């Protein structure tokens, strides 16, 4: 036999073996279908699931193809203690835990010849999951709590390390090298996995005061192009609608949340070294949002009212500047510093100060927060979900900025609330307006995702308003005084004149006191001299005179 033919011979054998296996699988698949094994297997699977889950289980149809995969249709699992009803339309959240139209699992067996495991599709179509949270005694439980294994109170102690084995001899086989990093040891490829057109309903009655209903509708969550061993980017597409309703005493409360969510992006699970370090880039779009009773929004409205109260104090402080100017002018007139000071004081007192008495309008912060759209770029990096270029369009105002949420649910976001130009209509709003004429308010959000703390930069906002009102008032005063600085030089002149007058008065008092003392001293001296002279006269005989 020639060398070329010898070389090709093993490949012919391999091809023949593979072809034979495929023919056997096809024949086996036909045989299973003819003899009704899928139905028998379906009944067996239903029986096992019902036994393990301790719930009523129903499967309408099982389609099996050994070469391609299988399809399970019409799956229903009852809630604990409930039964599945005969009519399909009678089964809902009252008696079910889960139902779905179909579970599709397709694979490509031919890839096994290339040492690969390839899953073409793993999709759950139109699933509906009904979750209930309620109180059982003193504990809060879910309707699936019995399916979750209990967490051990004490973790088992680690087994003591065995002493290192002796060095291998020359005849022993070399040890098998471990795979680098966290990469899986097999080449796993998945074209698409996820769920399509689903619905998740959570009814929470654990709180005695009210009942909350959370609904995710039209849920689509698809992950494409999964190839973990080659560290490729996976494509992720997600979309769903959120609805939250609160019921108290049988009636809906003010708390009401509705919005549509769309997420599209890429995710990489492992880094270049093969170590698990998820990184991703996503585009998040929210539509048709409506929130009532949202904690962060209520805090924002409270902060707005605090600023309005602070503005009243700012207005009082600025108006006091006008009163001080009039006092300085009147004092200047009295001290003779300026002959026209009195007339000017009267004119200054008549200055129109209505611009100081304006206010900030917050009527756009309605009881219900509604927005048309939210757009942002989301990154997963260094254990954080980072949000960049976040834009929330609420019609009369918008929120722009970014921040992050870490894995402990701590949040740090810095935002700007931008009002529509129509709200920039007085000197107070102009004080906080940007170059585009839109009033803006810096906002910080800290705390945790479940307990956020929203704070406006009140100190900065109040400083801007006070500076603008004060500057405008000074300009008006200068106009009435012909450029006379009543708050500066005139005030200083009045103070200097008052000091000089006080000094002269003090000097006069001191002079008068000194003259009085000297007069009293002379009087006393004169009296002493007279007394001495009288004493001398008494001592000398009168005959001598």
C-alpha positions as CSV (number, residue, x, y, z in Angstrom):
1,X,0.0,0.0,0.0
2,X,1.3,3.5,-0.9
3,X,2.3,6.0,1.8
4,X,-0.4,8.5,0.8
5,X,-3.1,5.8,1.1
6,X,-1.7,4.7,4.4
7,X,-1.9,8.3,5.7
8,X,-5.6,8.7,4.6
9,X,-6.7,5.4,6.0
10,X,-7.3,6.4,9.6
11,X,-9.3,9.4,8.5
12,X,-11.5,7.2,6.4
13,X,-12.1,5.0,9.4
14,X,-13.0,8.0,11.6
15,X,-15.4,9.4,9.0
16,X,-17.0,6.0,8.7
17,X,-17.4,5.7,12.5
18,X,-18.9,9.2,12.8
19,X,-21.3,8.5,9.9
20,X,-22.4,5.2,11.5
21,X,-23.0,6.9,14.9
22,X,-25.1,9.6,13.2
23,X,-27.2,6.9,11.3
24,X,-27.7,5.0,14.6
25,X,-28.9,8.2,16.3
26,X,-31.3,9.0,13.5
27,X,-32.7,5.5,13.6
28,X,-33.0,5.6,17.4
29,X,-34.8,9.0,17.2
30,X,-37.3,7.6,14.7
31,X,-37.8,4.5,16.8
32,X,-38.4,6.5,19.9
33,X,-40.9,8.7,18.1
34,X,-42.8,5.7,16.6
35,X,-43.1,3.8,19.8
36,X,-44.2,6.9,21.8
37,X,-41.3,7.1,24.2
38,X,-41.6,11.0,24.4
39,X,-45.1,10.6,26.0
40,X,-43.8,7.9,28.4
41,X,-40.8,10.0,29.2
42,X,-43.0,13.0,29.7
43,X,-45.3,11.2,32.2
44,X,-42.2,9.9,34.1
45,X,-40.7,13.4,34.2
46,X,-44.0,14.9,35.5
47,X,-44.3,12.3,38.2
48,X,-40.7,12.9,39.4
49,X,-41.1,16.7,39.3
50,X,-44.4,16.5,41.3
51,X,-42.8,14.2,43.9
52,X,-39.7,16.4,44.3
53,X,-41.5,19.8,44.2
54,X,-44.5,18.6,46.3
55,X,-46.7,20.4,43.8
56,X,-49.1,19.6,41.0
57,X,-47.2,19.5,37.7
58,X,-48.6,19.3,34.2
59,X,-46.8,19.1,30.8
60,X,-48.9,19.2,27.6
61,X,-46.3,17.9,25.1
62,X,-42.6,16.7,25.0
63,X,-40.9,16.9,21.6
64,X,-37.6,15.0,21.5
65,X,-34.9,14.8,18.8
66,X,-31.6,13.3,20.0
67,X,-29.7,15.0,17.2
68,X,-31.1,18.5,17.8
69,X,-32.6,18.8,21.3
70,X,-36.1,18.8,22.8
71,X,-39.1,21.1,23.3
72,X,-41.4,21.0,26.3
73,X,-44.7,22.7,25.8
74,X,-47.5,23.8,28.1
75,X,-45.7,23.5,31.5
76,X,-47.6,24.3,34.6
77,X,-46.5,24.0,38.3
78,X,-49.1,24.7,41.0
79,X,-48.6,26.7,44.1
80,X,-48.1,24.7,47.3
81,X,-51.4,23.2,48.4
82,X,-53.2,24.1,45.2
83,X,-54.3,22.0,42.2
84,X,-54.1,22.6,38.5
85,X,-57.5,23.0,37.0
86,X,-58.7,21.1,34.0
87,X,-59.4,24.2,31.8
88,X,-56.2,26.0,30.9
89,X,-57.8,29.4,31.1
90,X,-58.9,28.8,34.7
91,X,-55.3,28.6,35.9
92,X,-53.7,31.9,37.1
93,X,-51.8,33.5,40.0
94,X,-54.4,32.2,42.4
95,X,-53.4,28.6,42.1
96,X,-50.2,28.5,40.1
97,X,-46.5,29.1,40.9
98,X,-45.2,28.9,37.3
99,X,-46.3,28.3,33.8
100,X,-44.8,28.8,30.3
101,X,-45.8,28.1,26.7
102,X,-42.6,26.3,25.9
103,X,-39.0,25.4,27.0
104,X,-36.8,25.0,23.9
105,X,-33.3,23.4,24.2
106,X,-31.4,22.9,21.0
107,X,-27.8,21.8,20.5
108,X,-25.3,20.8,17.8
109,X,-23.9,17.3,18.4
110,X,-21.5,17.6,15.5
111,X,-19.4,20.1,17.5
112,X,-18.4,17.2,19.9
113,X,-16.1,16.0,17.1
114,X,-14.2,19.3,17.6
115,X,-14.1,18.9,21.4
116,X,-16.8,21.6,21.8
117,X,-20.1,21.7,23.5
118,X,-22.4,24.0,21.5
119,X,-25.9,25.0,22.6
120,X,-27.8,26.8,19.9
121,X,-30.8,27.8,21.9
122,X,-32.0,27.6,25.5
123,X,-35.2,29.7,25.7
124,X,-38.2,29.8,27.9
125,X,-41.1,31.2,25.9
126,X,-43.8,33.3,27.6
127,X,-43.1,32.2,31.2
128,X,-45.3,33.5,34.0
129,X,-44.0,33.3,37.6
130,X,-46.2,34.1,40.5
131,X,-44.3,34.9,43.7
132,X,-46.0,35.4,47.1
133,X,-44.4,36.9,50.2
134,X,-46.3,36.5,53.4
135,X,-46.0,36.0,57.2
136,X,-46.0,32.6,58.7
137,X,-46.0,32.9,62.5
138,X,-43.1,35.2,63.3
139,X,-41.2,34.5,60.0
140,X,-41.5,36.1,56.6
141,X,-41.6,33.4,53.9
142,X,-42.1,33.0,50.2
143,X,-44.3,30.5,48.4
144,X,-41.0,28.8,47.2
145,X,-39.2,28.8,50.5
146,X,-39.7,25.1,50.9
147,X,-37.8,24.6,47.6
148,X,-34.7,26.4,48.8
149,X,-32.3,24.3,50.9
150,X,-31.9,25.7,54.5
151,X,-28.7,27.6,55.2
152,X,-26.6,25.7,57.8
153,X,-26.2,27.6,61.0
154,X,-22.5,26.6,61.2
155,X,-20.4,26.0,58.2
156,X,-18.5,22.7,58.2
157,X,-14.9,22.9,59.3
158,X,-12.4,22.6,56.5
159,X,-10.7,19.2,56.3
160,X,-7.1,19.2,57.6
161,X,-4.5,19.6,54.8
162,X,-2.8,16.4,53.9
163,X,1.0,16.3,53.8
164,X,2.5,17.0,50.4
165,X,3.2,13.8,48.4
166,X,6.7,12.7,47.9
167,X,8.5,13.7,44.7
168,X,7.5,11.6,41.7
169,X,9.9,9.0,40.6
170,X,11.2,8.8,37.1
171,X,8.7,6.1,36.2
172,X,5.6,8.0,37.5
173,X,3.4,10.0,35.2
174,X,3.7,13.8,35.2
175,X,0.9,15.7,36.9
176,X,-1.8,17.2,34.7
177,X,-1.5,21.0,34.6
178,X,-4.5,23.0,35.9
179,X,-6.3,25.5,33.7
180,X,-5.2,29.1,34.1
181,X,-7.4,31.5,36.0
182,X,-11.1,30.8,36.4
183,X,-11.8,29.7,32.8
184,X,-14.0,26.5,32.5
185,X,-12.1,23.4,31.4
186,X,-14.4,22.8,28.4
187,X,-15.0,24.8,25.3
188,X,-18.6,25.9,25.9
189,X,-20.5,27.9,23.3
190,X,-24.1,29.1,23.6
191,X,-25.7,31.0,20.7
192,X,-28.6,32.4,22.7
193,X,-30.1,31.8,26.2
194,X,-32.8,33.5,28.2
195,X,-36.5,34.0,28.3
196,X,-38.9,35.7,25.9
197,X,-42.2,37.6,26.6
198,X,-42.4,36.7,30.2
199,X,-44.3,38.0,33.3
200,X,-43.3,38.0,36.9
201,X,-45.8,38.9,39.6
202,X,-44.9,39.4,43.3
203,X,-47.7,39.9,45.8
204,X,-46.3,41.0,49.2
205,X,-48.7,40.7,52.2
206,X,-45.9,40.4,54.8
207,X,-46.7,43.9,56.1
208,X,-50.0,44.0,58.0
209,X,-50.7,47.6,57.1
210,X,-50.9,47.2,53.3
211,X,-50.4,44.9,50.3
212,X,-47.9,45.6,47.5
213,X,-48.1,44.1,44.0
214,X,-45.0,44.2,41.8
215,X,-45.4,43.2,38.2
216,X,-42.8,42.8,35.5
217,X,-44.5,42.4,32.2
218,X,-43.3,41.7,28.6
219,X,-40.0,40.5,30.1
220,X,-37.4,39.6,27.5
221,X,-33.9,38.7,28.6
222,X,-31.5,37.3,26.0
223,X,-27.8,36.6,26.2
224,X,-26.1,35.8,22.9
225,X,-22.7,34.6,21.7
226,X,-21.5,33.1,25.0
227,X,-18.0,31.6,24.7
228,X,-16.4,31.6,28.1
229,X,-13.2,29.8,27.2
230,X,-12.2,32.3,24.6
231,X,-13.1,35.3,26.8
232,X,-15.4,36.8,24.1
233,X,-18.0,39.5,24.7
234,X,-21.5,38.4,25.2
235,X,-24.4,40.4,23.8
236,X,-27.2,41.1,26.2
237,X,-30.6,42.4,25.4
238,X,-33.3,43.0,28.0
239,X,-36.7,44.6,28.0
240,X,-39.6,44.7,30.4
241,X,-42.3,46.9,31.9
242,X,-42.5,47.5,35.7
243,X,-45.7,48.1,37.6
244,X,-46.0,48.6,41.4
245,X,-49.3,49.0,43.2
246,X,-50.0,49.5,46.9
247,X,-53.3,48.4,48.4
248,X,-54.4,49.5,51.9
249,X,-57.8,48.6,53.4
250,X,-58.9,47.2,50.1
251,X,-58.1,50.4,48.2
252,X,-55.2,51.6,46.1
253,X,-52.9,54.1,47.8
254,X,-51.0,57.0,46.2
255,X,-48.0,54.8,45.6
256,X,-47.9,53.9,42.0
257,X,-44.9,53.1,39.8
258,X,-45.0,52.3,36.0
259,X,-42.2,52.4,33.4
260,X,-40.8,50.5,30.4
261,X,-37.1,49.3,30.5
262,X,-34.8,48.5,27.7
263,X,-31.2,47.4,28.1
264,X,-28.8,46.6,25.3
265,X,-25.0,46.0,25.6
266,X,-22.0,43.7,25.9
267,X,-20.5,41.8,28.9
268,X,-17.2,40.1,29.3
269,X,-16.9,37.7,32.3
270,X,-13.1,37.0,32.3
271,X,-10.1,39.3,31.9
272,X,-7.1,38.6,29.7
273,X,-5.5,36.4,32.4
274,X,-8.6,34.2,32.6
275,X,-9.6,35.6,36.0
276,X,-13.3,36.2,36.6
277,X,-13.7,40.0,36.5
278,X,-17.0,41.0,34.9
279,X,-16.8,44.2,32.7
280,X,-19.5,45.5,30.5
281,X,-20.9,48.4,28.6
282,X,-24.7,48.8,28.3
283,X,-27.2,51.3,26.9
284,X,-30.2,51.8,29.3
285,X,-33.4,53.3,28.0
286,X,-36.5,53.9,30.1
287,X,-39.8,55.0,28.6
288,X,-43.2,56.2,29.8
289,X,-42.2,56.4,33.5
290,X,-44.7,57.2,36.2
291,X,-43.8,57.2,39.9
292,X,-46.0,58.2,42.9
293,X,-44.7,57.9,46.5
294,X,-41.1,57.4,45.4
295,X,-38.8,58.1,48.4
296,X,-36.0,59.9,46.5
297,X,-38.6,62.1,44.6
298,X,-40.4,63.0,47.9
299,X,-37.0,64.0,49.4
300,X,-36.3,66.2,46.3
301,X,-39.6,68.0,46.8
302,X,-38.8,68.5,50.5
303,X,-35.4,70.0,49.6
304,X,-37.1,72.4,47.2
305,X,-39.4,73.7,49.9
306,X,-36.4,74.2,52.2
307,X,-34.8,76.4,49.6
308,X,-38.0,78.5,49.3
309,X,-38.0,79.1,53.1
310,X,-34.3,80.1,52.9
311,X,-35.0,82.6,50.2
312,X,-37.3,84.6,52.6
313,X,-34.4,85.1,54.9
314,X,-32.1,86.1,52.0
315,X,-34.7,88.7,50.9
316,X,-34.8,90.1,54.5
317,X,-31.0,90.4,54.6
318,X,-30.8,92.2,51.2
319,X,-33.6,94.6,52.2
320,X,-31.7,95.4,55.3
321,X,-28.9,96.7,53.1
322,X,-31.4,99.3,51.7
323,X,-32.4,100.3,55.2
324,X,-28.7,100.7,56.1
325,X,-28.1,102.9,53.0
326,X,-30.9,105.3,54.0
327,X,-29.6,105.5,57.6
328,X,-26.1,106.3,56.3
329,X,-27.5,109.1,54.1
330,X,-29.5,110.6,57.0
331,X,-26.4,110.4,59.2
332,X,-24.3,112.1,56.5
333,X,-26.9,115.0,56.3
334,X,-26.9,115.4,60.1
335,X,-23.1,115.5,60.3
336,X,-22.8,117.9,57.3
337,X,-20.9,115.5,55.1
338,X,-23.3,115.9,52.2
339,X,-25.8,118.7,51.7
340,X,-27.9,116.6,49.3
341,X,-27.9,113.5,51.6
342,X,-31.4,114.0,52.9
343,X,-32.9,114.3,49.4
344,X,-30.9,111.4,48.2
345,X,-32.1,109.3,51.3
346,X,-35.7,110.0,50.3
347,X,-35.1,108.8,46.7
348,X,-33.2,105.7,47.9
349,X,-36.1,104.8,50.2
350,X,-38.4,104.9,47.2
351,X,-36.4,102.4,45.1
352,X,-38.5,99.6,43.6
353,X,-37.6,96.4,45.5
354,X,-40.2,94.1,43.9
355,X,-37.4,92.1,42.2
356,X,-36.2,91.1,45.6
357,X,-39.6,89.8,46.6
358,X,-39.8,87.3,43.7
359,X,-39.9,83.6,44.4
360,X,-38.9,80.2,43.0
361,X,-41.8,78.2,41.5
362,X,-41.8,74.4,42.1
363,X,-45.2,73.6,40.6
364,X,-43.4,71.3,38.1
365,X,-42.6,69.0,41.0
366,X,-46.0,67.3,40.9
367,X,-47.3,64.5,43.2
368,X,-46.5,62.1,40.4
369,X,-43.1,62.0,38.7
370,X,-43.6,61.3,35.0
371,X,-40.9,61.1,32.3
372,X,-40.9,60.5,28.6
373,X,-37.5,58.8,28.4
374,X,-34.3,58.0,30.3
375,X,-31.0,57.3,28.4
376,X,-27.6,56.4,29.9
377,X,-24.5,54.4,29.4
378,X,-23.9,51.7,32.0
379,X,-20.5,50.1,32.7
380,X,-19.7,47.2,35.0
381,X,-16.1,47.8,36.2
382,X,-14.2,47.2,39.4
383,X,-17.2,45.8,41.3
384,X,-19.3,48.8,40.5
385,X,-22.3,49.5,38.2
386,X,-21.2,52.9,36.7
387,X,-23.8,55.2,35.1
388,X,-22.5,57.8,32.7
389,X,-24.3,60.5,30.7
390,X,-27.6,59.9,32.5
391,X,-30.4,62.0,31.1
392,X,-34.0,61.9,32.4
393,X,-36.5,64.0,30.4
394,X,-39.5,64.9,32.6
395,X,-40.9,67.6,30.3
396,X,-40.7,70.7,32.4
397,X,-37.4,69.7,33.8
398,X,-34.6,67.2,33.2
399,X,-32.0,65.4,35.4
400,X,-28.5,65.0,34.0
401,X,-25.3,63.5,35.5
402,X,-23.9,60.2,36.6
403,X,-22.6,58.0,39.4
404,X,-22.3,54.4,40.6
405,X,-23.8,51.7,42.7
406,X,-21.4,49.2,44.3
407,X,-22.0,45.6,45.1
408,X,-23.2,46.5,48.7
409,X,-25.9,48.7,47.1
410,X,-24.2,51.9,48.2
411,X,-24.9,54.8,45.8
412,X,-23.1,57.9,44.8
413,X,-24.7,60.1,42.2
414,X,-24.1,63.8,41.2
415,X,-26.8,65.3,39.1
416,X,-28.1,68.6,37.8
417,X,-31.8,69.4,37.7
418,X,-32.4,71.7,34.7
419,X,-35.7,73.6,34.4
420,X,-37.3,74.6,31.1
421,X,-36.5,78.2,30.0
422,X,-40.1,79.3,30.7
423,X,-39.3,79.0,34.4
424,X,-36.5,81.6,34.1
425,X,-38.7,84.7,34.6
426,X,-37.4,86.7,37.5
427,X,-34.1,87.7,39.1
428,X,-34.0,84.8,41.5
429,X,-34.2,82.2,38.7
430,X,-31.7,84.2,36.7
431,X,-29.3,83.9,39.6
432,X,-29.2,80.1,39.2
433,X,-29.6,79.9,35.4
434,X,-26.8,78.6,33.2
435,X,-25.5,80.0,29.9
436,X,-28.4,78.6,28.0
437,X,-30.9,80.4,30.3
438,X,-32.1,77.3,32.1
439,X,-32.2,77.4,35.9
440,X,-30.1,74.6,37.3
441,X,-29.9,73.0,40.8
442,X,-27.0,70.7,41.8
443,X,-28.2,67.5,43.5
444,X,-26.4,64.7,45.3
445,X,-27.7,61.2,46.0
446,X,-26.0,59.1,48.7
447,X,-26.9,56.3,51.0
448,X,-28.1,52.9,49.7
449,X,-30.3,51.9,46.8
450,X,-33.1,50.9,49.1
451,X,-32.6,54.0,51.4
452,X,-31.3,56.9,49.3
453,X,-30.6,60.3,50.7
454,X,-31.2,63.1,48.1
455,X,-29.7,66.5,48.8
456,X,-29.7,69.8,46.9
457,X,-26.5,71.9,47.1
458,X,-28.4,74.5,49.2
459,X,-25.4,76.5,50.3
460,X,-24.3,77.1,46.7
461,X,-27.8,77.9,45.5
462,X,-28.5,80.4,48.3
463,X,-25.1,82.1,47.8
464,X,-25.9,82.7,44.0
465,X,-29.3,84.1,44.8
466,X,-28.0,86.5,47.6
467,X,-25.1,87.7,45.5
468,X,-27.3,88.6,42.5
469,X,-30.0,90.4,44.5
470,X,-27.4,92.3,46.5
471,X,-25.5,93.4,43.4
472,X,-28.7,94.6,41.7
473,X,-29.7,96.5,44.7
474,X,-26.3,98.3,45.0
475,X,-26.6,99.2,41.3
476,X,-30.0,100.8,41.9
477,X,-28.7,102.7,44.9
478,X,-25.7,104.0,43.0
479,X,-27.9,105.2,40.3
480,X,-30.1,107.2,42.7
481,X,-27.1,108.7,44.6
482,X,-25.2,109.6,41.4
483,X,-22.5,107.1,42.0
484,X,-22.1,107.9,45.7
485,X,-21.1,104.8,47.6
486,X,-23.5,104.9,50.5
487,X,-22.6,101.5,51.6
488,X,-18.8,102.1,51.4
489,X,-17.1,105.6,51.4
490,X,-20.1,107.5,52.6
491,X,-20.6,105.1,55.5
492,X,-16.9,105.4,56.3
493,X,-17.0,109.2,56.1
494,X,-20.0,109.2,58.5
495,X,-18.2,106.9,60.8
496,X,-15.1,109.1,60.7
497,X,-17.1,112.3,61.3
498,X,-18.8,110.6,64.2
499,X,-15.5,109.6,65.6
500,X,-14.1,113.1,65.2
501,X,-17.1,114.7,66.8
502,X,-16.9,112.3,69.6
503,X,-13.1,113.0,70.0
504,X,-13.7,116.8,70.1
505,X,-16.5,116.4,72.6
506,X,-14.3,114.3,74.7
507,X,-11.4,116.8,74.5
508,X,-13.7,119.6,75.5
509,X,-15.0,117.6,78.5
510,X,-11.4,116.9,79.5
511,X,-10.4,120.6,79.2
512,X,-13.4,121.7,81.3
513,X,-12.6,119.1,83.9
514,X,-9.0,120.2,84.0
515,X,-10.0,123.9,84.3
516,X,-12.3,123.0,87.1
517,X,-9.6,121.1,88.9
518,X,-7.1,123.9,88.5
519,X,-9.7,126.5,89.8
520,X,-10.4,124.3,92.8
521,X,-6.7,123.9,93.5
522,X,-6.1,127.7,93.3
523,X,-9.0,128.3,95.6
524,X,-7.7,125.8,98.1
525,X,-4.2,127.4,97.8
526,X,-5.6,130.9,98.3
527,X,-7.5,129.7,101.3
528,X,-4.4,128.1,102.8
529,X,-2.4,131.4,102.3
530,X,-5.1,133.4,104.0
531,X,-5.3,131.0,106.9
532,X,-1.5,131.2,107.3
533,X,-1.5,135.0,107.2
534,X,-4.2,135.1,109.9
535,X,-2.2,132.8,112.1
536,X,0.9,135.0,111.8
537,X,-1.1,138.1,112.7
538,X,-2.2,136.5,116.0
539,X,1.3,135.8,117.0
540,X,2.7,139.4,116.5
541,X,1.7,142.0,119.1
542,X,-0.6,144.7,117.9
543,X,1.7,147.4,119.3
544,X,4.1,146.7,116.4
545,X,1.5,147.8,114.0
